Amino acid sequence: MAFEGLTDRLQDIFRKLRGKGKITEEDVKVAMREVRLALLEADVNFKVVKDFINRVKDRAVGQEVLQSLTPGQQIIKIVYDEMTELMGGKESKLNLGSKTPSVIMAVGLQGAGKTTTVAKLAKTLVKQGRRPLLVACDVYRPAAIKQLQVLGEQIGVPVFSMGQNNPVDIARASLHHAKSNNRDIVILDTAGRLHINEELMEELKNIKEAVNPDEILLVVDAMTGQDAVNVAEAFNNDLGLTGVILTKLDGDTRGGAALSVKAVTGCPIKYVGMGEKLDALEVFHPDRMASRILGMGDILTLVEKAQASFDEKKAREMERKIRKQEFTLEDFLEQMQQVRAMGPLEEILGMIPGLGKQLKGMKAEFDEKELAHIEAIIKSMTPEERRNPEIINGSRKKRIARGSGTRVQDVNRLLKQFEESRKLMKQITDLTSKKGKKGGLPPIKFPF
């Protein structure tokens, strides 16, 4: 999980502060020394760390904090505020101007996931009611054009290409094509290199001059840590970036790039890639990311994911079924698939405040493979068995186990868990009805 190491270190440091009834200036210095080491180990730029620690220390040793009834919490609040500011302070939206079509130019090195990212961005814009056009300007990397065409087909967005022609001519021609085909945004997938060189930068400068892009977004791999910041600085100096997209933030990322890039380059992080799926691109919210890093969860993002994944009409129908004890294994499977569509389960649970630390001891219980086994077992049942699990006898269990590649014990465990979950969900929905007004609270959606 992203920032896992940094989050654990910071939580340990702040736990010590919270345990003190009164905090001295020396306590603050010791804590800030540990925070400094944690940030450096997370590959945050050393100048950024120095400035950050100085700002926190100046605020934390004030009388308002030291004489507070909860000085530990006050210091955590200061760290949260400064960390949020460090990453940009607030969400930085795309600035697409008033001309049509607007132009977004995606740049970056090879291997950062640029082509996949422009497809994710196009899909995000489609959800907002826009009509993007993807443009294949990478004429050097083998199969780069074909990759973009395949991705465009998957998300239902057209791709403009002119084979191996000059990238500057392709970019210029794409604007005319977009106007002729009622496309309001052009997204240029430019070529990358294994490293920054003069030839690459010259080509990108020529494309910029030819199409005058509204946004120049650098796609950079968050897994590279401090190197990502160096790359951003180099591209910014030559092209004048308007923003950054960090990819692979769902991986084993130490956090250095996310915490350093805005402070070093002045370029805001606009999006982050949180998985391989084409809808796994999130708007970057500095305050929410700071909350995740400090182990305080991210309820707002969790709610947004749930709203995007759950159909309100279906949810109300599901509530009715639960109340009347009509909730079946087919409904169970549908709910589980909706939850999985929100993203990796470990990431979702990590957004719940206070649960992040416990996840380490619960990983076996929330194994994604276990969910896949459950799905296989249910799909191996007949429609009648899913609707009426009571009819599943010994011979049926053996057939289901063979069909799903599991054991009879696994089938038994699933049936038992399903029955227990059905009873629990009915109790909770009944309780919310009694407490709520006119039909109770909004329906609670459970995956299990």
C-alpha positions as CSV (number, residue, x, y, z in Angstrom):
1,M,0.0,0.0,0.0
2,A,1.2,3.5,-0.8
3,F,3.0,5.3,2.0
4,E,2.7,2.3,4.3
5,G,6.2,2.6,5.7
6,L,6.0,6.4,6.3
7,T,2.5,6.1,7.8
8,D,3.6,3.4,10.3
9,R,6.6,5.6,11.3
10,L,4.6,8.8,11.8
11,Q,1.8,7.0,13.7
12,D,4.4,5.6,16.2
13,I,5.9,9.0,16.7
14,F,2.6,10.7,17.3
15,R,1.4,7.9,19.6
16,K,4.3,8.8,22.0
17,L,3.2,12.5,22.0
18,R,-0.5,11.7,22.6
19,G,0.5,9.6,25.6
20,K,2.0,12.7,27.3
21,G,-0.2,14.9,29.5
22,K,2.1,17.8,29.0
23,I,4.6,18.4,26.2
24,T,7.9,20.4,26.5
25,E,9.9,22.1,23.9
26,E,12.4,19.3,24.1
27,D,9.6,16.7,23.4
28,V,8.8,18.6,20.2
29,K,12.4,18.7,19.1
30,V,12.8,14.9,19.7
31,A,9.6,14.2,17.8
32,M,10.6,16.5,14.9
33,R,13.9,14.8,14.7
34,E,12.1,11.4,14.2
35,V,9.7,12.9,11.7
36,R,12.7,14.3,9.7
37,L,14.3,10.8,9.6
38,A,11.0,9.2,8.5
39,L,10.6,11.7,5.7
40,L,14.2,11.3,4.5
41,E,13.7,7.5,4.5
42,A,10.6,8.0,2.4
43,D,12.8,9.7,-0.2
44,V,11.5,13.2,0.3
45,N,13.8,15.9,-1.0
46,F,16.2,17.0,1.8
47,K,15.6,20.7,1.3
48,V,11.8,20.1,1.4
49,V,12.2,18.1,4.6
50,K,14.3,20.9,6.2
51,D,11.8,23.6,5.4
52,F,8.9,21.5,6.4
53,I,10.4,20.6,9.8
54,N,11.3,24.2,10.5
55,R,7.7,25.4,9.8
56,V,6.2,22.7,12.0
57,K,8.6,23.3,14.8
58,D,8.0,27.1,14.8
59,R,4.3,26.5,15.2
60,A,4.5,23.6,17.6
61,V,6.7,25.3,20.2
62,G,4.2,28.2,20.6
63,Q,2.5,28.7,23.9
64,E,-0.9,27.9,22.4
65,V,0.3,24.3,21.8
66,L,2.5,23.7,24.8
67,Q,-0.2,24.9,27.2
68,S,-3.0,23.1,25.4
69,L,-5.0,20.4,27.2
70,T,-4.3,18.1,24.1
71,P,-0.9,19.2,22.9
72,G,-0.2,15.9,21.1
73,Q,-3.3,16.4,18.9
74,Q,-2.5,20.0,18.3
75,I,0.9,19.0,16.9
76,I,-0.6,16.3,14.7
77,K,-3.0,19.0,13.4
78,I,0.0,21.3,12.6
79,V,1.8,18.4,10.8
80,Y,-1.4,17.7,8.8
81,D,-1.9,21.4,7.8
82,E,1.8,21.8,6.7
83,M,1.8,18.5,4.8
84,T,-1.4,19.5,3.0
85,E,0.2,22.8,2.1
86,L,3.4,21.0,1.0
87,M,1.4,19.0,-1.6
88,G,-0.4,22.1,-3.0
89,G,-3.0,23.0,-0.4
90,K,-6.0,22.3,-2.5
91,E,-7.2,20.4,-5.5
92,S,-5.7,21.7,-8.8
93,K,-8.2,21.3,-11.6
94,L,-7.5,21.1,-15.3
95,N,-7.4,24.5,-17.0
96,L,-8.8,23.9,-20.4
97,G,-9.5,27.5,-21.5
98,S,-12.2,28.7,-23.8
99,K,-10.9,27.6,-27.2
100,T,-12.2,24.5,-28.9
101,P,-10.7,22.1,-29.1
102,S,-8.7,22.4,-25.8
103,V,-5.3,20.7,-26.0
104,I,-3.7,18.5,-23.3
105,M,-0.1,17.5,-24.0
106,A,1.1,14.5,-22.0
107,V,4.9,14.2,-21.7
108,G,7.3,11.9,-19.8
109,L,9.9,9.2,-20.0
110,Q,9.4,5.7,-21.3
111,G,8.1,3.2,-18.7
112,A,6.0,5.7,-16.6
113,G,2.7,4.5,-18.1
114,K,2.1,7.5,-20.2
115,T,0.0,5.8,-22.9
116,T,-2.3,4.0,-20.4
117,T,-2.6,7.3,-18.4
118,V,-3.8,9.3,-21.4
119,A,-6.5,6.7,-21.9
120,K,-7.5,6.9,-18.3
121,L,-7.6,10.7,-18.5
122,A,-9.8,10.4,-21.6
123,K,-12.2,8.1,-19.8
124,T,-12.4,10.5,-16.9
125,L,-13.2,13.4,-19.2
126,V,-15.9,11.3,-20.9
127,K,-17.6,10.8,-17.5
128,Q,-17.7,14.6,-17.2
129,G,-19.6,14.9,-20.5
130,R,-16.6,15.9,-22.7
131,R,-15.7,14.5,-26.1
132,P,-11.9,13.8,-26.2
133,L,-9.8,12.7,-29.1
134,L,-6.6,10.7,-28.4
135,V,-3.7,11.5,-30.7
136,A,-0.8,9.1,-31.4
137,C,2.3,11.3,-31.5
138,D,4.7,8.5,-30.3
139,V,6.0,7.2,-33.6
140,Y,9.2,5.7,-32.2
141,R,8.2,3.1,-29.6
142,P,7.2,-0.2,-31.2
143,A,3.4,-0.8,-31.1
144,A,2.8,2.5,-29.3
145,I,0.2,3.5,-31.9
146,K,-1.5,0.1,-31.8
147,Q,-1.5,0.2,-27.9
148,L,-3.3,3.6,-28.0
149,Q,-5.8,2.4,-30.6
150,V,-6.6,-0.7,-28.5
151,L,-7.1,1.4,-25.3
152,G,-9.2,3.9,-27.2
153,E,-11.5,1.2,-28.4
154,Q,-11.9,-0.1,-24.9
155,I,-13.0,3.2,-23.6
156,G,-15.0,4.3,-26.7
157,V,-12.8,7.2,-27.6
158,P,-11.5,7.7,-31.1
159,V,-7.7,7.8,-31.9
160,F,-6.1,10.0,-34.5
161,S,-2.9,8.7,-36.1
162,M,-0.8,9.3,-39.2
163,G,1.5,6.4,-38.9
164,Q,5.2,7.2,-38.7
165,N,4.9,10.8,-39.9
166,N,6.5,13.8,-38.2
167,P,5.0,14.1,-34.6
168,V,4.6,17.9,-35.1
169,D,2.6,17.5,-38.3
170,I,0.5,14.8,-36.5
171,A,-0.3,17.1,-33.6
172,R,-1.2,20.0,-35.9
173,A,-3.4,17.9,-38.1
174,S,-5.2,16.5,-35.1
175,L,-6.7,19.9,-34.3
176,H,-8.3,20.1,-37.7
177,H,-9.6,16.5,-37.3
178,A,-11.0,17.3,-33.9
179,K,-12.9,20.4,-35.2
180,S,-14.3,18.4,-38.1
181,N,-15.5,15.6,-35.9
182,N,-17.0,17.6,-33.0
183,R,-14.3,16.7,-30.5
184,D,-13.8,19.3,-27.8
185,I,-10.5,18.1,-26.2
186,V,-7.4,16.8,-27.9
187,I,-5.0,14.7,-25.8
188,L,-1.5,14.2,-27.3
189,D,0.3,11.0,-26.4
190,T,3.9,12.2,-27.1
191,A,7.0,10.1,-27.4
192,G,9.2,9.4,-24.4
193,R,12.8,8.3,-24.0
194,L,14.7,6.1,-21.5
195,H,16.3,9.3,-20.2
196,I,16.1,13.1,-20.8
197,N,18.0,14.2,-23.8
198,E,18.2,17.2,-26.2
199,E,16.5,15.5,-29.1
200,L,13.4,14.6,-27.0
201,M,13.1,18.1,-25.6
202,E,13.5,19.7,-29.0
203,E,10.7,17.7,-30.4
204,L,8.4,18.4,-27.5
205,K,9.1,22.1,-27.8
206,N,8.2,22.1,-31.5
207,I,4.9,20.3,-30.7
208,K,4.2,22.9,-28.0
209,E,4.8,25.7,-30.4
210,A,2.7,24.2,-33.1
211,V,-0.5,23.5,-31.0
212,N,-0.2,25.9,-28.0
213,P,-1.5,23.4,-25.4
214,D,-3.7,24.5,-22.5
215,E,-2.2,21.9,-20.3
216,I,1.2,20.2,-20.4
217,L,1.0,17.3,-18.0
218,L,4.1,15.3,-17.0
219,V,3.3,11.6,-16.4
220,V,5.8,10.3,-13.9
221,D,6.3,7.0,-12.0
222,A,5.8,7.5,-8.3
223,M,7.8,4.3,-7.6
224,T,11.0,6.2,-8.7
225,G,10.8,8.4,-5.6
226,Q,13.3,11.3,-5.7
227,D,14.1,10.6,-9.3
228,A,10.6,11.5,-10.2
229,V,11.1,15.0,-8.8
230,N,14.4,15.4,-10.7
231,V,12.6,14.4,-14.0
232,A,9.7,16.9,-13.2
233,E,12.2,19.6,-12.6
234,A,14.0,19.0,-15.9
235,F,10.8,18.9,-18.0
236,N,9.5,22.0,-16.2
237,N,12.6,24.0,-17.0
238,D,12.3,23.2,-20.7
239,L,8.6,23.1,-21.3
240,G,6.9,24.9,-18.5
241,L,4.7,22.2,-17.1
242,T,1.2,23.0,-15.8
243,G,0.8,19.8,-13.8
244,V,1.9,16.3,-12.9
245,I,0.2,12.9,-13.0
246,L,1.8,10.4,-10.6
247,T,1.3,6.8,-11.7
248,K,1.6,3.6,-9.7
249,L,0.8,5.3,-6.4
250,D,-1.0,2.1,-5.4
251,G,2.3,0.2,-5.4
252,D,5.1,0.0,-2.8
253,T,5.6,3.7,-2.9
254,R,7.7,5.5,-0.2
255,G,6.0,8.8,-0.8
256,G,8.9,11.0,-1.7
257,A,7.6,12.1,-5.1
258,A,4.1,13.1,-3.9
259,L,5.5,15.1,-1.0
260,S,8.3,16.8,-2.9
261,V,7.2,17.5,-6.5
262,K,5.1,20.6,-5.8
263,A,7.6,22.2,-3.4
264,V,10.5,21.6,-5.8
265,T,8.9,22.5,-9.2
266,G,5.9,24.6,-8.3
267,C,3.8,22.2,-10.5
268,P,0.7,20.8,-8.8
269,I,-0.1,17.1,-8.9
270,K,-3.5,17.0,-10.7
271,Y,-4.1,13.2,-10.9
272,V,-2.8,10.0,-9.4
273,G,-2.9,6.5,-10.9
274,M,-4.2,4.0,-8.3
275,G,-4.2,0.8,-10.3
276,E,-4.0,-0.8,-13.7
277,K,-7.7,-0.6,-14.6
278,L,-8.7,2.2,-17.0
279,D,-10.9,3.9,-14.4
280,A,-8.1,3.9,-11.7
281,L,-7.3,7.5,-12.1
282,E,-8.1,9.8,-9.1
283,V,-8.1,13.6,-8.8
284,F,-5.3,14.5,-6.4
285,H,-6.6,16.1,-3.2
286,P,-3.6,17.2,-1.0
287,D,-5.7,17.3,2.2
288,R,-7.0,13.7,1.6
289,M,-3.5,12.5,0.8
290,A,-2.1,14.1,4.0
291,S,-4.9,12.3,5.9
292,R,-4.0,9.0,4.4
293,I,-0.3,9.5,5.1
294,L,-1.0,10.3,8.7
295,G,-3.1,7.1,9.1
296,M,-6.4,9.1,9.5
297,G,-8.2,7.5,6.6
298,D,-9.9,9.1,3.7
299,I,-13.7,8.9,4.1
300,L,-14.5,11.5,1.3
301,T,-12.7,9.4,-1.4
302,L,-14.3,6.3,0.0
303,V,-17.8,7.8,-0.3
304,E,-17.1,9.0,-3.8
305,K,-16.0,5.6,-4.9
306,A,-19.1,4.0,-3.3
307,Q,-21.4,6.5,-5.1
308,A,-19.7,5.8,-8.4
309,S,-20.0,2.0,-7.9
310,F,-23.4,1.6,-6.4
311,D,-26.7,2.2,-8.1
312,E,-29.2,3.9,-5.7
313,K,-32.2,2.2,-7.2
314,K,-30.6,-1.2,-6.8
315,A,-29.5,-0.4,-3.3
316,R,-33.0,0.4,-2.2
317,E,-34.2,-2.9,-3.8
318,M,-31.4,-4.7,-2.0
319,E,-32.6,-3.1,1.3
320,R,-36.1,-4.3,0.7
321,K,-34.9,-7.9,0.0
322,I,-32.8,-7.8,3.2
323,R,-35.8,-6.7,5.3
324,K,-38.0,-9.5,3.8
325,Q,-35.3,-12.1,4.1
326,E,-35.2,-12.4,0.3
327,F,-31.5,-11.6,0.0
328,T,-30.0,-14.4,-2.1
329,L,-26.5,-15.6,-3.1
330,E,-27.1,-13.9,-6.4
331,D,-27.5,-10.6,-4.6
332,F,-24.5,-11.4,-2.4
333,L,-22.4,-12.0,-5.6
334,E,-23.6,-8.7,-7.1
335,Q,-22.8,-6.7,-4.0
336,M,-19.3,-8.3,-3.8
337,Q,-18.6,-7.4,-7.4
338,Q,-19.7,-3.8,-6.8
339,V,-17.3,-3.5,-3.9
340,R,-14.4,-5.0,-5.9
341,A,-15.1,-2.5,-8.6
342,M,-14.3,0.2,-6.1
343,G,-10.6,-0.9,-6.1
344,P,-8.4,-3.3,-4.1
345,L,-10.0,-4.2,-0.9
346,E,-6.9,-3.4,1.2
347,E,-6.9,0.2,-0.3
348,I,-10.6,0.6,0.5
349,L,-10.2,-0.6,4.1
350,G,-7.2,1.7,4.5
351,M,-9.5,4.7,3.8
352,I,-11.5,3.9,7.0
353,P,-10.1,6.0,9.9
354,G,-8.3,3.9,12.5
355,L,-8.3,0.8,10.5
356,G,-5.1,1.2,8.6
357,K,-2.8,0.0,11.4
358,Q,-4.9,-3.1,12.0
359,L,-4.8,-4.1,8.4
360,K,-1.4,-5.8,8.8
361,G,-2.9,-8.4,11.1
362,M,-6.0,-8.8,9.0
363,K,-4.5,-9.3,5.5
364,A,-5.2,-13.0,5.5
365,E,-8.8,-12.3,6.4
366,F,-9.2,-9.8,3.6
367,D,-7.3,-11.6,0.9
368,E,-8.4,-10.7,-2.7
369,K,-7.8,-14.3,-3.7
370,E,-10.4,-15.4,-1.1
371,L,-13.0,-13.1,-2.8
372,A,-12.1,-14.7,-6.1
373,H,-12.8,-18.2,-4.5
374,I,-16.1,-17.0,-3.2
375,E,-17.1,-15.7,-6.6
376,A,-16.1,-19.0,-8.2
377,I,-18.1,-21.0,-5.7
378,I,-21.3,-19.0,-6.3
379,K,-20.9,-19.1,-10.1
380,S,-20.6,-22.9,-9.9
381,M,-24.1,-23.1,-8.4
382,T,-27.3,-23.3,-10.5
383,P,-29.7,-20.3,-10.4
384,E,-32.0,-22.3,-8.2
385,E,-29.2,-23.0,-5.7
386,R,-28.3,-19.4,-5.5
387,R,-31.8,-18.4,-4.8
388,N,-32.5,-21.2,-2.4
389,P,-29.2,-22.3,-0.7
390,E,-31.2,-24.5,1.7
391,I,-31.5,-27.1,-1.1
392,I,-27.7,-27.5,-1.3
393,N,-27.1,-31.0,0.1
394,G,-23.9,-33.1,0.3
395,S,-23.8,-34.2,-3.4
396,R,-24.5,-30.7,-4.6
397,K,-21.7,-29.3,-2.4
398,K,-19.2,-31.8,-4.0
399,R,-20.3,-30.8,-7.5
400,I,-20.0,-27.1,-6.6
401,A,-16.5,-27.6,-5.1
402,R,-15.3,-29.5,-8.2
403,G,-16.7,-26.8,-10.5
404,S,-15.0,-24.0,-8.6
405,G,-11.7,-25.7,-7.9
406,T,-12.3,-25.5,-4.1
407,R,-13.0,-27.9,-1.3
408,V,-16.3,-28.9,0.2
409,Q,-15.2,-27.2,3.4
410,D,-14.9,-23.9,1.5
411,V,-18.5,-24.3,0.2
412,N,-19.7,-25.1,3.8
413,R,-17.9,-22.0,5.2
414,L,-19.4,-19.7,2.5
415,L,-22.9,-21.0,3.2
416,K,-22.5,-20.5,6.9
417,Q,-21.0,-17.0,6.5
418,F,-23.8,-16.1,4.1
419,E,-26.5,-17.1,6.5
420,E,-24.9,-15.2,9.4
421,S,-24.5,-12.1,7.2
422,R,-28.1,-12.2,6.1
423,K,-29.3,-12.2,9.7
424,L,-26.9,-9.5,10.7
425,M,-27.9,-7.2,7.8
426,K,-31.6,-7.6,8.6
427,Q,-30.9,-6.6,12.2
428,I,-29.0,-3.5,11.2
429,T,-31.5,-2.4,8.6
430,D,-34.3,-2.9,11.1
431,L,-32.4,-0.8,13.6
432,T,-31.8,2.1,11.2
433,S,-35.5,2.1,10.3
434,K,-36.5,2.5,14.0
435,K,-34.0,5.3,14.5
436,G,-34.6,7.1,11.3
437,K,-37.6,9.2,10.2
438,K,-40.1,8.2,7.5
439,G,-38.4,5.1,6.2
440,G,-35.2,5.4,8.2
441,L,-31.6,6.2,7.2
442,P,-30.3,5.7,3.7
443,P,-29.7,2.0,3.1
444,I,-26.5,0.5,4.4
445,K,-24.6,-1.3,1.6
446,F,-22.7,-4.4,2.7
447,P,-20.5,-6.6,0.5
448,F,-21.1,-9.7,2.5
